[in-house]
């Protein structure tokens, strides 16, 4: 993944209204994140702009009580509140099939339930071995940000019911990938990453690679 990112403003089509222009969004992605895979699990390849926070004390993976769910959602809310600069965010969720084009329904019922308004954006090959091809189909929706608005999605992610979702600002200046156990955050510069990491050192992993 390239360190450099385009400095142009987001195309107007991708920033207005509830309908996201998928062509404009793909063009903006190529400007902001040249050469970057859209597979959420691969976003952390931007090592010099990536930081991972764990969602529970002691790096516990899954919440087991309502109090622990509260901690998980509070940590997500805290980080997102520091990232979101405008009024809206993009939410990307995934479906799967063995074809390069989505064959509905490819998103799980749980995913559709939390993002029913999502529109098909693009598809990414996960495995191109002949006879074993598999594809991830990404769907995007735009919503007005407020604290707790993504809690239904994030709770399903915490339980590993929904995977491969990510959140971004409408200008794609940062990417936020929640997973069962924590969150990967990719920022526009190493300095921004360092500042965010330093504000929440208690949430970092003790793993030498930050995982």
Buried (B, 14 or more C-beta within 10 A) or exposed (E): BEEEBBEEEBBEBBBEEEEBBBEBBBBBBEBBBEEBEBBBBEBBBBEEBBBBBBBBEEBBBBBEEEEBBEBBBEBBBBBBEBBBEEEBBBBBBBBBBEEEEBEEEBBBEBBBEBBEBBBBBBBBEBEEEEEEBEBBBBBBBBBEBEBEBBBBBBBBBBBEBBBBBBBBBBBBBBBBBBBBBBBBBBBBEBEBBBEBBEEBEEBBBEEEEBE
